[in-house]
């Protein structure tokens, strides 16, 4: 799965549903090297700063 659909859901579904709003740019933490790991095994943490709405 690419990160784009996950970001879309996080930004448009999860954050509003929990009474939050985005506060800054998201950033990504990569646990896998895309050059060495098959796509289905890639692991990334997506972080989005939020604050209460």
mmCIF entry with sequence, helices, sheets and N, C-alpha, C, O atoms, coordinates in Angstrom:
data_MODEL
# 
_entry.id   MODEL 
# 
_entity.id                         1 
_entity.type                       polymer 
_entity.pdbx_number_of_molecules   1 
# 
_entity_poly.entity_id                      1 
_entity_poly.type                           'polypeptide(L)' 
_entity_poly.nstd_linkage                   no 
_entity_poly.nstd_monomer                   no 
_entity_poly.pdbx_seq_one_letter_code       
;(UNK)(UNK)(UNK)(UNK)(UNK)(UNK)(UNK)(UNK)(UNK)(UNK)(UNK)(UNK)(UNK)(UNK)(UNK)(UNK)
(UNK)(UNK)(UNK)(UNK)(UNK)(UNK)(UNK)(UNK)(UNK)(UNK)(UNK)(UNK)(UNK)(UNK)(UNK)(UNK)
(UNK)(UNK)(UNK)(UNK)(UNK)(UNK)(UNK)(UNK)(UNK)(UNK)(UNK)(UNK)(UNK)(UNK)(UNK)(UNK)
(UNK)(UNK)(UNK)(UNK)(UNK)
;
_entity_poly.pdbx_seq_one_letter_code_can   XXXXXXXXXXXXXXXXXXXXXXXXXXXXXXXXXXXXXXXXXXXXXXXXXXXXX 
_entity_poly.pdbx_strand_id                 A 
# 
loop_
_entity_poly_seq.entity_id 
_entity_poly_seq.num 
_entity_poly_seq.mon_id 
_entity_poly_seq.hetero 
1 1  UNK n 
1 2  UNK n 
1 3  UNK n 
1 4  UNK n 
1 5  UNK n 
1 6  UNK n 
1 7  UNK n 
1 8  UNK n 
1 9  UNK n 
1 10 UNK n 
1 11 UNK n 
1 12 UNK n 
1 13 UNK n 
1 14 UNK n 
1 15 UNK n 
1 16 UNK n 
1 17 UNK n 
1 18 UNK n 
1 19 UNK n 
1 20 UNK n 
1 21 UNK n 
1 22 UNK n 
1 23 UNK n 
1 24 UNK n 
1 25 UNK n 
1 26 UNK n 
1 27 UNK n 
1 28 UNK n 
1 29 UNK n 
1 30 UNK n 
1 31 UNK n 
1 32 UNK n 
1 33 UNK n 
1 34 UNK n 
1 35 UNK n 
1 36 UNK n 
1 37 UNK n 
1 38 UNK n 
1 39 UNK n 
1 40 UNK n 
1 41 UNK n 
1 42 UNK n 
1 43 UNK n 
1 44 UNK n 
1 45 UNK n 
1 46 UNK n 
1 47 UNK n 
1 48 UNK n 
1 49 UNK n 
1 50 UNK n 
1 51 UNK n 
1 52 UNK n 
1 53 UNK n 
# 
_struct_asym.id          A 
_struct_asym.entity_id   1 
# 
loop_
_struct_conf.conf_type_id 
_struct_conf.id 
_struct_conf.pdbx_PDB_helix_id 
_struct_conf.beg_label_comp_id 
_struct_conf.beg_label_asym_id 
_struct_conf.beg_label_seq_id 
_struct_conf.pdbx_beg_PDB_ins_code 
_struct_conf.end_label_comp_id 
_struct_conf.end_label_asym_id 
_struct_conf.end_label_seq_id 
_struct_conf.pdbx_end_PDB_ins_code 
_struct_conf.beg_auth_comp_id 
_struct_conf.beg_auth_asym_id 
_struct_conf.beg_auth_seq_id 
_struct_conf.end_auth_comp_id 
_struct_conf.end_auth_asym_id 
_struct_conf.end_auth_seq_id 
_struct_conf.pdbx_PDB_helix_class 
_struct_conf.details 
_struct_conf.pdbx_PDB_helix_length 
HELX_P HELX_P1 AA1 UNK A 3  ? UNK A 9  ? UNK A 3  UNK A 9  1 ? 7 
HELX_P HELX_P2 AA2 UNK A 10 ? UNK A 14 ? UNK A 10 UNK A 14 3 ? 5 
HELX_P HELX_P3 AA3 UNK A 15 ? UNK A 17 ? UNK A 15 UNK A 17 1 ? 3 
HELX_P HELX_P4 AA4 UNK A 39 ? UNK A 41 ? UNK A 39 UNK A 41 5 ? 3 
# 
_struct_conf_type.id          HELX_P 
_struct_conf_type.criteria    ? 
_struct_conf_type.reference   ? 
# 
loop_
_struct_sheet.id 
_struct_sheet.type 
_struct_sheet.number_strands 
_struct_sheet.details 
AA1 ? 2 ? 
AA2 ? 2 ? 
# 
loop_
_struct_sheet_order.sheet_id 
_struct_sheet_order.range_id_1 
_struct_sheet_order.range_id_2 
_struct_sheet_order.offset 
_struct_sheet_order.sense 
AA1 1 2 ? anti-parallel 
AA2 1 2 ? anti-parallel 
# 
loop_
_struct_sheet_range.sheet_id 
_struct_sheet_range.id 
_struct_sheet_range.beg_label_comp_id 
_struct_sheet_range.beg_label_asym_id 
_struct_sheet_range.beg_label_seq_id 
_struct_sheet_range.pdbx_beg_PDB_ins_code 
_struct_sheet_range.end_label_comp_id 
_struct_sheet_range.end_label_asym_id 
_struct_sheet_range.end_label_seq_id 
_struct_sheet_range.pdbx_end_PDB_ins_code 
_struct_sheet_range.beg_auth_comp_id 
_struct_sheet_range.beg_auth_asym_id 
_struct_sheet_range.beg_auth_seq_id 
_struct_sheet_range.end_auth_comp_id 
_struct_sheet_range.end_auth_asym_id 
_struct_sheet_range.end_auth_seq_id 
AA1 1 UNK A 20 ? UNK A 22 ? UNK A 20 UNK A 22 
AA1 2 UNK A 50 ? UNK A 52 ? UNK A 50 UNK A 52 
AA2 1 UNK A 27 ? UNK A 30 ? UNK A 27 UNK A 30 
AA2 2 UNK A 44 ? UNK A 47 ? UNK A 44 UNK A 47 
# 
loop_
_atom_site.group_PDB 
_atom_site.id 
_atom_site.type_symbol 
_atom_site.label_atom_id 
_atom_site.label_alt_id 
_atom_site.label_comp_id 
_atom_site.label_asym_id 
_atom_site.label_entity_id 
_atom_site.label_seq_id 
_atom_site.pdbx_PDB_ins_code 
_atom_site.Cartn_x 
_atom_site.Cartn_y 
_atom_site.Cartn_z 
_atom_site.occupancy 
_atom_site.B_iso_or_equiv 
_atom_site.pdbx_formal_charge 
_atom_site.auth_seq_id 
_atom_site.auth_comp_id 
_atom_site.auth_asym_id 
_atom_site.auth_atom_id 
_atom_site.pdbx_PDB_model_num 
ATOM 1   N N  . UNK A 1 1  ? 0.849   -1.188 0.000  1.00 0.00 ? 1  UNK A N  1 
ATOM 2   C CA . UNK A 1 1  ? 0.000   0.000  0.000  1.00 0.00 ? 1  UNK A CA 1 
ATOM 3   C C  . UNK A 1 1  ? 0.889   1.243  0.000  1.00 0.00 ? 1  UNK A C  1 
ATOM 4   O O  . UNK A 1 1  ? 1.865   1.323  0.746  1.00 0.00 ? 1  UNK A O  1 
ATOM 5   N N  . UNK A 1 2  ? 0.547   2.183  -0.823 1.00 0.00 ? 2  UNK A N  1 
ATOM 6   C CA . UNK A 1 2  ? 1.296   3.430  -0.825 1.00 0.00 ? 2  UNK A CA 1 
ATOM 7   C C  . UNK A 1 2  ? 0.829   4.304  0.317  1.00 0.00 ? 2  UNK A C  1 
ATOM 8   O O  . UNK A 1 2  ? -0.248  4.092  0.875  1.00 0.00 ? 2  UNK A O  1 
ATOM 9   N N  . UNK A 1 3  ? 1.629   5.272  0.658  1.00 0.00 ? 3  UNK A N  1 
ATOM 10  C CA . UNK A 1 3  ? 1.280   6.122  1.800  1.00 0.00 ? 3  UNK A CA 1 
ATOM 11  C C  . UNK A 1 3  ? 0.175   7.133  1.481  1.00 0.00 ? 3  UNK A C  1 
ATOM 12  O O  . UNK A 1 3  ? -0.481  7.630  2.397  1.00 0.00 ? 3  UNK A O  1 
ATOM 13  N N  . UNK A 1 4  ? -0.038  7.440  0.223  1.00 0.00 ? 4  UNK A N  1 
ATOM 14  C CA . UNK A 1 4  ? -1.028  8.458  -0.131 1.00 0.00 ? 4  UNK A CA 1 
ATOM 15  C C  . UNK A 1 4  ? -2.436  8.142  0.376  1.00 0.00 ? 4  UNK A C  1 
ATOM 16  O O  . UNK A 1 4  ? -3.060  9.009  0.989  1.00 0.00 ? 4  UNK A O  1 
ATOM 17  N N  . UNK A 1 5  ? -2.964  6.929  0.144  1.00 0.00 ? 5  UNK A N  1 
ATOM 18  C CA . UNK A 1 5  ? -4.304  6.651  0.668  1.00 0.00 ? 5  UNK A CA 1 
ATOM 19  C C  . UNK A 1 5  ? -4.350  6.705  2.203  1.00 0.00 ? 5  UNK A C  1 
ATOM 20  O O  . UNK A 1 5  ? -5.364  7.091  2.785  1.00 0.00 ? 5  UNK A O  1 
ATOM 21  N N  . UNK A 1 6  ? -3.265  6.324  2.839  1.00 0.00 ? 6  UNK A N  1 
ATOM 22  C CA . UNK A 1 6  ? -3.222  6.366  4.301  1.00 0.00 ? 6  UNK A CA 1 
ATOM 23  C C  . UNK A 1 6  ? -3.249  7.810  4.784  1.00 0.00 ? 6  UNK A C  1 
ATOM 24  O O  . UNK A 1 6  ? -3.968  8.135  5.729  1.00 0.00 ? 6  UNK A O  1 
ATOM 25  N N  . UNK A 1 7  ? -2.472  8.677  4.144  1.00 0.00 ? 7  UNK A N  1 
ATOM 26  C CA . UNK A 1 7  ? -2.484  10.097 4.510  1.00 0.00 ? 7  UNK A CA 1 
ATOM 27  C C  . UNK A 1 7  ? -3.856  10.721 4.278  1.00 0.00 ? 7  UNK A C  1 
ATOM 28  O O  . UNK A 1 7  ? -4.340  11.493 5.106  1.00 0.00 ? 7  UNK A O  1 
ATOM 29  N N  . UNK A 1 8  ? -4.478  10.385 3.152  1.00 0.00 ? 8  UNK A N  1 
ATOM 30  C CA . UNK A 1 8  ? -5.818  10.912 2.857  1.00 0.00 ? 8  UNK A CA 1 
ATOM 31  C C  . UNK A 1 8  ? -6.805  10.520 3.961  1.00 0.00 ? 8  UNK A C  1 
ATOM 32  O O  . UNK A 1 8  ? -7.574  11.358 4.433  1.00 0.00 ? 8  UNK A O  1 
ATOM 33  N N  . UNK A 1 9  ? -6.783  9.265  4.367  1.00 0.00 ? 9  UNK A N  1 
ATOM 34  C CA . UNK A 1 9  ? -7.693  8.809  5.426  1.00 0.00 ? 9  UNK A CA 1 
ATOM 35  C C  . UNK A 1 9  ? -7.365  9.479  6.752  1.00 0.00 ? 9  UNK A C  1 
ATOM 36  O O  . UNK A 1 9  ? -8.268  9.882  7.485  1.00 0.00 ? 9  UNK A O  1 
ATOM 37  N N  . UNK A 1 10 ? -6.076  9.599  7.063  1.00 0.00 ? 10 UNK A N  1 
ATOM 38  C CA . UNK A 1 10 ? -5.675  10.237 8.314  1.00 0.00 ? 10 UNK A CA 1 
ATOM 39  C C  . UNK A 1 10 ? -6.141  11.693 8.332  1.00 0.00 ? 10 UNK A C  1 
ATOM 40  O O  . UNK A 1 10 ? -6.710  12.152 9.322  1.00 0.00 ? 10 UNK A O  1 
ATOM 41  N N  . UNK A 1 11 ? -5.901  12.418 7.238  1.00 0.00 ? 11 UNK A N  1 
ATOM 42  C CA . UNK A 1 11 ? -6.236  13.843 7.185  1.00 0.00 ? 11 UNK A CA 1 
ATOM 43  C C  . UNK A 1 11 ? -7.732  14.117 7.102  1.00 0.00 ? 11 UNK A C  1 
ATOM 44  O O  . UNK A 1 11 ? -8.211  15.079 7.703  1.00 0.00 ? 11 UNK A O  1 
ATOM 45  N N  . UNK A 1 12 ? -8.478  13.294 6.372  1.00 0.00 ? 12 UNK A N  1 
ATOM 46  C CA . UNK A 1 12 ? -9.885  13.598 6.108  1.00 0.00 ? 12 UNK A CA 1 
ATOM 47  C C  . UNK A 1 12 ? -10.882 12.774 6.917  1.00 0.00 ? 12 UNK A C  1 
ATOM 48  O O  . UNK A 1 12 ? -12.063 13.116 6.979  1.00 0.00 ? 12 UNK A O  1 
ATOM 49  N N  . UNK A 1 13 ? -10.416 11.696 7.536  1.00 0.00 ? 13 UNK A N  1 
ATOM 50  C CA . UNK A 1 13 ? -11.327 10.857 8.320  1.00 0.00 ? 13 UNK A CA 1 
ATOM 51  C C  . UNK A 1 13 ? -10.922 10.811 9.799  1.00 0.00 ? 13 UNK A C  1 
ATOM 52  O O  . UNK A 1 13 ? -11.680 11.246 10.665 1.00 0.00 ? 13 UNK A O  1 
ATOM 53  N N  . UNK A 1 14 ? -9.743  10.291 10.079 1.00 0.00 ? 14 UNK A N  1 
ATOM 54  C CA . UNK A 1 14 ? -9.336  10.034 11.463 1.00 0.00 ? 14 UNK A CA 1 
ATOM 55  C C  . UNK A 1 14 ? -9.218  11.321 12.283 1.00 0.00 ? 14 UNK A C  1 
ATOM 56  O O  . UNK A 1 14 ? -9.786  11.418 13.371 1.00 0.00 ? 14 UNK A O  1 
ATOM 57  N N  . UNK A 1 15 ? -8.491  12.293 11.770 1.00 0.00 ? 15 UNK A N  1 
ATOM 58  C CA . UNK A 1 15 ? -8.250  13.529 12.536 1.00 0.00 ? 15 UNK A CA 1 
ATOM 59  C C  . UNK A 1 15 ? -9.564  14.258 12.831 1.00 0.00 ? 15 UNK A C  1 
ATOM 60  O O  . UNK A 1 15 ? -9.816  14.581 13.992 1.00 0.00 ? 15 UNK A O  1 
ATOM 61  N N  . UNK A 1 16 ? -10.412 14.531 11.833 1.00 0.00 ? 16 UNK A N  1 
ATOM 62  C CA . UNK A 1 16 ? -11.684 15.201 12.148 1.00 0.00 ? 16 UNK A CA 1 
ATOM 63  C C  . UNK A 1 16 ? -12.589 14.370 13.063 1.00 0.00 ? 16 UNK A C  1 
ATOM 64  O O  . UNK A 1 16 ? -13.271 14.923 13.925 1.00 0.00 ? 16 UNK A O  1 
ATOM 65  N N  . UNK A 1 17 ? -12.599 13.067 12.882 1.00 0.00 ? 17 UNK A N  1 
ATOM 66  C CA . UNK A 1 17 ? -13.467 12.204 13.685 1.00 0.00 ? 17 UNK A CA 1 
ATOM 67  C C  . UNK A 1 17 ? -13.087 12.214 15.159 1.00 0.00 ? 17 UNK A C  1 
ATOM 68  O O  . UNK A 1 17 ? -13.905 11.880 16.016 1.00 0.00 ? 17 UNK A O  1 
ATOM 69  N N  . UNK A 1 18 ? -11.847 12.596 15.455 1.00 0.00 ? 18 UNK A N  1 
ATOM 70  C CA . UNK A 1 18 ? -11.386 12.623 16.841 1.00 0.00 ? 18 UNK A CA 1 
ATOM 71  C C  . UNK A 1 18 ? -11.289 14.041 17.387 1.00 0.00 ? 18 UNK A C  1 
ATOM 72  O O  . UNK A 1 18 ? -10.617 14.280 18.390 1.00 0.00 ? 18 UNK A O  1 
ATOM 73  N N  . UNK A 1 19 ? -11.964 14.988 16.724 1.00 0.00 ? 19 UNK A N  1 
ATOM 74  C CA . UNK A 1 19 ? -12.014 16.366 17.212 1.00 0.00 ? 19 UNK A CA 1 
ATOM 75  C C  . UNK A 1 19 ? -10.675 17.077 17.164 1.00 0.00 ? 19 UNK A C  1 
ATOM 76  O O  . UNK A 1 19 ? -10.389 17.926 18.007 1.00 0.00 ? 19 UNK A O  1 
ATOM 77  N N  . UNK A 1 20 ? -9.855  16.736 16.184 1.00 0.00 ? 20 UNK A N  1 
ATOM 78  C CA . UNK A 1 20 ? -8.531  17.331 16.067 1.00 0.00 ? 20 UNK A CA 1 
ATOM 79  C C  . UNK A 1 20 ? -8.413  18.112 14.772 1.00 0.00 ? 20 UNK A C  1 
ATOM 80  O O  . UNK A 1 20 ? -9.238  17.972 13.869 1.00 0.00 ? 20 UNK A O  1 
ATOM 81  N N  . UNK A 1 21 ? -7.386  18.931 14.691 1.00 0.00 ? 21 UNK A N  1 
ATOM 82  C CA . UNK A 1 21 ? -7.053  19.585 13.428 1.00 0.00 ? 21 UNK A CA 1 
ATOM 83  C C  . UNK A 1 21 ? -5.544  19.557 13.252 1.00 0.00 ? 21 UNK A C  1 
ATOM 84  O O  . UNK A 1 21 ? -4.788  19.542 14.224 1.00 0.00 ? 21 UNK A O  1 
ATOM 85  N N  . UNK A 1 22 ? -5.132  19.550 12.022 1.00 0.00 ? 22 UNK A N  1 
ATOM 86  C CA . UNK A 1 22 ? -3.708  19.470 11.717 1.00 0.00 ? 22 UNK A CA 1 
ATOM 87  C C  . UNK A 1 22 ? -3.012  20.747 12.164 1.00 0.00 ? 22 UNK A C  1 
ATOM 88  O O  . UNK A 1 22 ? -3.561  21.845 12.065 1.00 0.00 ? 22 UNK A O  1 
ATOM 89  N N  . UNK A 1 23 ? -1.792  20.576 12.657 1.00 0.00 ? 23 UNK A N  1 
ATOM 90  C CA . UNK A 1 23 ? -1.014  21.693 13.155 1.00 0.00 ? 23 UNK A CA 1 
ATOM 91  C C  . UNK A 1 23 ? 0.434   21.500 12.698 1.00 0.00 ? 23 UNK A C  1 
ATOM 92  O O  . UNK A 1 23 ? 1.289   21.110 13.493 1.00 0.00 ? 23 UNK A O  1 
ATOM 93  N N  . UNK A 1 24 ? 0.705   21.770 11.440 1.00 0.00 ? 24 UNK A N  1 
ATOM 94  C CA . UNK A 1 24 ? 2.041   21.591 10.892 1.00 0.00 ? 24 UNK A CA 1 
ATOM 95  C C  . UNK A 1 24 ? 2.060   20.520 9.820  1.00 0.00 ? 24 UNK A C  1 
ATOM 96  O O  . UNK A 1 24 ? 1.038   19.912 9.502  1.00 0.00 ? 24 UNK A O  1 
ATOM 97  N N  . UNK A 1 25 ? 3.240   20.303 9.271  1.00 0.00 ? 25 UNK A N  1 
ATOM 98  C CA . UNK A 1 25 ? 3.411   19.343 8.187  1.00 0.00 ? 25 UNK A CA 1 
ATOM 99  C C  . UNK A 1 25 ? 3.624   17.936 8.735  1.00 0.00 ? 25 UNK A C  1 
ATOM 100 O O  . UNK A 1 25 ? 4.205   17.752 9.805  1.00 0.00 ? 25 UNK A O  1 
ATOM 101 N N  . UNK A 1 26 ? 3.149   16.957 7.989  1.00 0.00 ? 26 UNK A N  1 
ATOM 102 C CA . UNK A 1 26 ? 3.396   15.575 8.392  1.00 0.00 ? 26 UNK A CA 1 
ATOM 103 C C  . UNK A 1 26 ? 4.846   15.226 8.085  1.00 0.00 ? 26 UNK A C  1 
ATOM 104 O O  . UNK A 1 26 ? 5.487   15.862 7.248  1.00 0.00 ? 26 UNK A O  1 
ATOM 105 N N  . UNK A 1 27 ? 5.349   14.216 8.765  1.00 0.00 ? 27 UNK A N  1 
ATOM 106 C CA . UNK A 1 27 ? 6.674   13.692 8.439  1.00 0.00 ? 27 UNK A CA 1 
ATOM 107 C C  . UNK A 1 27 ? 6.638   12.178 8.525  1.00 0.00 ? 27 UNK A C  1 
ATOM 108 O O  . UNK A 1 27 ? 5.725   11.587 9.100  1.00 0.00 ? 27 UNK A O  1 
ATOM 109 N N  . UNK A 1 28 ? 7.648   11.572 7.942  1.00 0.00 ? 28 UNK A N  1 
ATOM 110 C CA . UNK A 1 28 ? 7.651   10.122 7.787  1.00 0.00 ? 28 UNK A CA 1 
ATOM 111 C C  . UNK A 1 28 ? 8.943   9.538  8.358  1.00 0.00 ? 28 UNK A C  1 
ATOM 112 O O  . UNK A 1 28 ? 10.022  10.107 8.194  1.00 0.00 ? 28 UNK A O  1 
ATOM 113 N N  . UNK A 1 29 ? 8.815   8.400  9.025  1.00 0.00 ? 29 UNK A N  1 
ATOM 114 C CA . UNK A 1 29 ? 9.955   7.676  9.570  1.00 0.00 ? 29 UNK A CA 1 
ATOM 115 C C  . UNK A 1 29 ? 10.014  6.342  8.844  1.00 0.00 ? 29 UNK A C  1 
ATOM 116 O O  . UNK A 1 29 ? 9.085   5.539  8.937  1.00 0.00 ? 29 UNK A O  1 
ATOM 117 N N  . UNK A 1 30 ? 11.089  6.107  8.129  1.00 0.00 ? 30 UNK A N  1 
ATOM 118 C CA . UNK A 1 30 ? 11.235  4.894  7.324  1.00 0.00 ? 30 UNK A CA 1 
ATOM 119 C C  . UNK A 1 30 ? 12.012  3.839  8.098  1.00 0.00 ? 30 UNK A C  1 
ATOM 120 O O  . UNK A 1 30 ? 13.111  4.107  8.584  1.00 0.00 ? 30 UNK A O  1 
ATOM 121 N N  . UNK A 1 31 ? 11.453  2.650  8.213  1.00 0.00 ? 31 UNK A N  1 
ATOM 122 C CA . UNK A 1 31 ? 12.117  1.528  8.856  1.00 0.00 ? 31 UNK A CA 1 
ATOM 123 C C  . UNK A 1 31 ? 12.739  0.583  7.839  1.00 0.00 ? 31 UNK A C  1 
ATOM 124 O O  . UNK A 1 31 ? 13.510  -0.301 8.212  1.00 0.00 ? 31 UNK A O  1 
ATOM 125 N N  . UNK A 1 32 ? 12.423  0.751  6.587  1.00 0.00 ? 32 UNK A N  1 
ATOM 126 C CA . UNK A 1 32 ? 12.890  -0.139 5.535  1.00 0.00 ? 32 UNK A CA 1 
ATOM 127 C C  . UNK A 1 32 ? 13.559  0.676  4.440  1.00 0.00 ? 32 UNK A C  1 
ATOM 128 O O  . UNK A 1 32 ? 13.235  1.845  4.233  1.00 0.00 ? 32 UNK A O  1 
ATOM 129 N N  . UNK A 1 33 ? 14.484  0.054  3.751  1.00 0.00 ? 33 UNK A N  1 
ATOM 130 C CA . UNK A 1 33 ? 15.136  0.663  2.602  1.00 0.00 ? 33 UNK A CA 1 
ATOM 131 C C  . UNK A 1 33 ? 14.419  0.166  1.343  1.00 0.00 ? 33 UNK A C  1 
ATOM 132 O O  . UNK A 1 33 ? 14.475  -1.023 1.027  1.00 0.00 ? 33 UNK A O  1 
ATOM 133 N N  . UNK A 1 34 ? 13.758  1.057  0.635  1.00 0.00 ? 34 UNK A N  1 
ATOM 134 C CA . UNK A 1 34 ? 12.969  0.657  -0.534 1.00 0.00 ? 34 UNK A CA 1 
ATOM 135 C C  . UNK A 1 34 ? 13.823  0.001  -1.613 1.00 0.00 ? 34 UNK A C  1 
ATOM 136 O O  . UNK A 1 34 ? 13.292  -0.689 -2.484 1.00 0.00 ? 34 UNK A O  1 
ATOM 137 N N  . UNK A 1 35 ? 15.124  0.203  -1.569 1.00 0.00 ? 35 UNK A N  1 
ATOM 138 C CA . UNK A 1 35 ? 16.016  -0.424 -2.553 1.00 0.00 ? 35 UNK A CA 1 
ATOM 139 C C  . UNK A 1 35 ? 16.295  -1.887 -2.234 1.00 0.00 ? 35 UNK A C  1 
ATOM 140 O O  . UNK A 1 35 ? 16.730  -2.645 -3.101 1.00 0.00 ? 35 UNK A O  1 
ATOM 141 N N  . UNK A 1 36 ? 16.041  -2.287 -0.975 1.00 0.00 ? 36 UNK A N  1 
ATOM 142 C CA . UNK A 1 36 ? 16.400  -3.636 -0.542 1.00 0.00 ? 36 UNK A CA 1 
ATOM 143 C C  . UNK A 1 36 ? 15.219  -4.499 -0.115 1.00 0.00 ? 36 UNK A C  1 
ATOM 144 O O  . UNK A 1 36 ? 15.353  -5.716 0.013  1.00 0.00 ? 36 UNK A O  1 
ATOM 145 N N  . UNK A 1 37 ? 14.065  -3.877 0.106  1.00 0.00 ? 37 UNK A N  1 
ATOM 146 C CA . UNK A 1 37 ? 12.922  -4.593 0.673  1.00 0.00 ? 37 UNK A CA 1 
ATOM 147 C C  . UNK A 1 37 ? 11.781  -4.610 -0.343 1.00 0.00 ? 37 UNK A C  1 
ATOM 148 O O  . UNK A 1 37 ? 11.512  -3.589 -0.977 1.00 0.00 ? 37 UNK A O  1 
ATOM 149 N N  . UNK A 1 38 ? 11.104  -5.750 -0.510 1.00 0.00 ? 38 UNK A N  1 
ATOM 150 C CA . UNK A 1 38 ? 9.948   -5.776 -1.414 1.00 0.00 ? 38 UNK A CA 1 
ATOM 151 C C  . UNK A 1 38 ? 8.857   -4.815 -0.928 1.00 0.00 ? 38 UNK A C  1 
ATOM 152 O O  . UNK A 1 38 ? 8.710   -4.605 0.276  1.00 0.00 ? 38 UNK A O  1 
ATOM 153 N N  . UNK A 1 39 ? 8.099   -4.237 -1.846 1.00 0.00 ? 39 UNK A N  1 
ATOM 154 C CA . UNK A 1 39 ? 7.082   -3.244 -1.470 1.00 0.00 ? 39 UNK A CA 1 
ATOM 155 C C  . UNK A 1 39 ? 6.129   -3.706 -0.370 1.00 0.00 ? 39 UNK A C  1 
ATOM 156 O O  . UNK A 1 39 ? 5.759   -2.908 0.491  1.00 0.00 ? 39 UNK A O  1 
ATOM 157 N N  . UNK A 1 40 ? 5.728   -4.962 -0.379 1.00 0.00 ? 40 UNK A N  1 
ATOM 158 C CA . UNK A 1 40 ? 4.770   -5.435 0.636  1.00 0.00 ? 40 UNK A CA 1 
ATOM 159 C C  . UNK A 1 40 ? 5.389   -5.532 2.024  1.00 0.00 ? 40 UNK A C  1 
ATOM 160 O O  . UNK A 1 40 ? 4.668   -5.714 3.005  1.00 0.00 ? 40 UNK A O  1 
ATOM 161 N N  . UNK A 1 41 ? 6.701   -5.415 2.126  1.00 0.00 ? 41 UNK A N  1 
ATOM 162 C CA . UNK A 1 41 ? 7.380   -5.504 3.424  1.00 0.00 ? 41 UNK A CA 1 
ATOM 163 C C  . UNK A 1 41 ? 7.857   -4.143 3.938  1.00 0.00 ? 41 UNK A C  1 
ATOM 164 O O  . UNK A 1 41 ? 8.405   -4.059 5.037  1.00 0.00 ? 41 UNK A O  1 
ATOM 165 N N  . UNK A 1 42 ? 7.656   -3.088 3.165  1.00 0.00 ? 42 UNK A N  1 
ATOM 166 C CA . UNK A 1 42 ? 8.080   -1.759 3.598  1.00 0.00 ? 42 UNK A CA 1 
ATOM 167 C C  . UNK A 1 42 ? 7.308   -1.327 4.841  1.00 0.00 ? 42 UNK A C  1 
ATOM 168 O O  . UNK A 1 42 ? 6.108   -1.580 4.957  1.00 0.00 ? 42 UNK A O  1 
ATOM 169 N N  . UNK A 1 43 ? 8.007   -0.673 5.767  1.00 0.00 ? 43 UNK A N  1 
ATOM 170 C CA . UNK A 1 43 ? 7.374   -0.191 6.994  1.00 0.00 ? 43 UNK A CA 1 
ATOM 171 C C  . UNK A 1 43 ? 7.730   1.274  7.194  1.00 0.00 ? 43 UNK A C  1 
ATOM 172 O O  . UNK A 1 43 ? 8.902   1.652  7.174  1.00 0.00 ? 43 UNK A O  1 
ATOM 173 N N  . UNK A 1 44 ? 6.702   2.091  7.388  1.00 0.00 ? 44 UNK A N  1 
ATOM 174 C CA . UNK A 1 44 ? 6.871   3.527  7.573  1.00 0.00 ? 44 UNK A CA 1 
ATOM 175 C C  . UNK A 1 44 ? 5.894   4.011  8.634  1.00 0.00 ? 44 UNK A C  1 
ATOM 176 O O  . UNK A 1 44 ? 4.753   3.553  8.694  1.00 0.00 ? 44 UNK A O  1 
ATOM 177 N N  . UNK A 1 45 ? 6.349   4.939  9.470  1.00 0.00 ? 45 UNK A N  1 
ATOM 178 C CA . UNK A 1 45 ? 5.446   5.616  10.408 1.00 0.00 ? 45 UNK A CA 1 
ATOM 179 C C  . UNK A 1 45 ? 5.155   6.994  9.813  1.00 0.00 ? 45 UNK A C  1 
ATOM 180 O O  . UNK A 1 45 ? 6.071   7.726  9.438  1.00 0.00 ? 45 UNK A O  1 
ATOM 181 N N  . UNK A 1 46 ? 3.874   7.334  9.732  1.00 0.00 ? 46 UNK A N  1 
ATOM 182 C CA . UNK A 1 46 ? 3.445   8.650  9.283  1.00 0.00 ? 46 UNK A CA 1 
ATOM 183 C C  . UNK A 1 46 ? 3.011   9.431  10.516 1.00 0.00 ? 46 UNK A C  1 
ATOM 184 O O  . UNK A 1 46 ? 2.145   8.986  11.268 1.00 0.00 ? 46 UNK A O  1 
ATOM 185 N N  . UNK A 1 47 ? 3.615   10.593 10.718 1.00 0.00 ? 47 UNK A N  1 
ATOM 186 C CA . UNK A 1 47 ? 3.279   11.423 11.876 1.00 0.00 ? 47 UNK A CA 1 
ATOM 187 C C  . UNK A 1 47 ? 2.693   12.737 11.414 1.00 0.00 ? 47 UNK A C  1 
ATOM 188 O O  . UNK A 1 47 ? 3.195   13.365 10.482 1.00 0.00 ? 47 UNK A O  1 
ATOM 189 N N  . UNK A 1 48 ? 1.627   13.144 12.076 1.00 0.00 ? 48 UNK A N  1 
ATOM 190 C CA . UNK A 1 48 ? 0.972   14.402 11.750 1.00 0.00 ? 48 UNK A CA 1 
ATOM 191 C C  . UNK A 1 48 ? 0.750   15.173 13.053 1.00 0.00 ? 48 UNK A C  1 
ATOM 192 O O  . UNK A 1 48 ? -0.027  14.730 13.898 1.00 0.00 ? 48 UNK A O  1 
ATOM 193 N N  . UNK A 1 49 ? 1.412   16.311 13.231 1.00 0.00 ? 49 UNK A N  1 
ATOM 194 C CA . UNK A 1 49 ? 1.117   17.103 14.421 1.00 0.00 ? 49 UNK A CA 1 
ATOM 195 C C  . UNK A 1 49 ? -0.338  17.560 14.395 1.00 0.00 ? 49 UNK A C  1 
ATOM 196 O O  . UNK A 1 49 ? -0.845  17.987 13.357 1.00 0.00 ? 49 UNK A O  1 
ATOM 197 N N  . UNK A 1 50 ? -1.000  17.467 15.536 1.00 0.00 ? 50 UNK A N  1 
ATOM 198 C CA . UNK A 1 50 ? -2.409  17.868 15.650 1.00 0.00 ? 50 UNK A CA 1 
ATOM 199 C C  . UNK A 1 50 ? -2.608  18.683 16.922 1.00 0.00 ? 50 UNK A C  1 
ATOM 200 O O  . UNK A 1 50 ? -1.760  18.704 17.814 1.00 0.00 ? 50 UNK A O  1 
ATOM 201 N N  . UNK A 1 51 ? -3.737  19.340 16.973 1.00 0.00 ? 51 UNK A N  1 
ATOM 202 C CA . UNK A 1 51 ? -4.205  20.014 18.187 1.00 0.00 ? 51 UNK A CA 1 
ATOM 203 C C  . UNK A 1 51 ? -5.709  19.881 18.249 1.00 0.00 ? 51 UNK A C  1 
ATOM 204 O O  . UNK A 1 51 ? -6.361  19.560 17.256 1.00 0.00 ? 51 UNK A O  1 
ATOM 205 N N  . UNK A 1 52 ? -6.246  20.129 19.416 1.00 0.00 ? 52 UNK A N  1 
ATOM 206 C CA . UNK A 1 52 ? -7.704  20.026 19.543 1.00 0.00 ? 52 UNK A CA 1 
ATOM 207 C C  . UNK A 1 52 ? -8.355  21.115 18.712 1.00 0.00 ? 52 UNK A C  1 
ATOM 208 O O  . UNK A 1 52 ? -7.852  22.234 18.618 1.00 0.00 ? 52 UNK A O  1 
ATOM 209 N N  . UNK A 1 53 ? -9.484  20.765 18.113 1.00 0.00 ? 53 UNK A N  1 
ATOM 210 C CA . UNK A 1 53 ? -10.174 21.704 17.213 1.00 0.00 ? 53 UNK A CA 1 
ATOM 211 C C  . UNK A 1 53 ? -10.916 22.768 17.989 1.00 0.00 ? 53 UNK A C  1 
ATOM 212 O O  . UNK A 1 53 ? -11.551 23.638 17.392 1.00 0.00 ? 53 UNK A O  1 
# 
